[in-house]
Amino acid sequence: MSVAQPAASSTCFVERDPQVALARRATVEGIGTFLLMLMVAGAGDAVLRSGGLAGSGPLPGALATSGSLIGLILAFGAVSGGHFNPLITVLQWLAGERRLDCTIAYVVAQSAGAVAGAMLADALFGIGTHSVAAMPLGKLVPSEAAATAGLMIVVFGCSRSGRAQTGPFAVGAWLAAAILATPSGSYANPAVTLGALFTGGPVALSGGSALLYVLAQSAGALAAFLVISIAYPKRSLSLGGAAPTPVEGEAS
């Protein structure tokens, strides 16, 4: 199968060499999502254990999430693309940029990594399970949709605009802002939302809330996909405007 693969230097969230074994790339996605969720849940657990860090609000979570994600994308992006978020992977598949088998492998690895990260965070802080308070989802669900749409616009906007190197920092900046500025806290990631079912800390979600969050995130991602398709209709542009080189075999 021949898949158009843009030059690595001009893209973001696309692996440098799609010929690398899928198992290796998916494993890296799982490890990265594991570490991301460890920081997300761990930041909440740290606040809980310290008695709430009076006055800090969502700031610790914003710093931990954005900082860890920037570092992980920079560290692993060349191998797997550094998604750590099923929505990025699925939208690439919808755009014809990623094969279905790769998409499934990435999403499974991301989901497993998030669950493991959440459980390890609680174990490290000695946080047990606790009842999750009911939330007023009437405002939180639209919040998740908006936060996710913004995140996907930043991800794909950086990727398609020819400013690939700015991608990790732009994503980190958006997430920090959205965590602080949205009532839902901007999970904006189905894998992280799944992991939230397995933590007893402040980021924990109930099953019903998590399902609604994922639906809202999916709707936001599709809205962002439409916006990006209008703003950047051609995925094939590189920094110099050259056409992509077809990649044979196990392309992403």
Secondary structure, DSSP 8 states (H G I E B T S, - for coil): --EEE--GGG-SSS-S-TTS-HHHHHHHHHHHHHHHHHHHHHHHHHHHHTT--TT-TTHHHHHHHHHHHHHHHHHHHHHH----SHHHHHHHHHTTSS-HHHHHHHHHHHHHHHHHHHHHHHHHHT----------HHHHHHHHHHHHHHHHHHHHHHHHHT-GGGHHHHHHHHHHHHHHHSTT-----HHHHHHGGG--STT---HHHHHHHHHHHHHHHHHHHHHHHHH---TT--TT----EEE-SS--
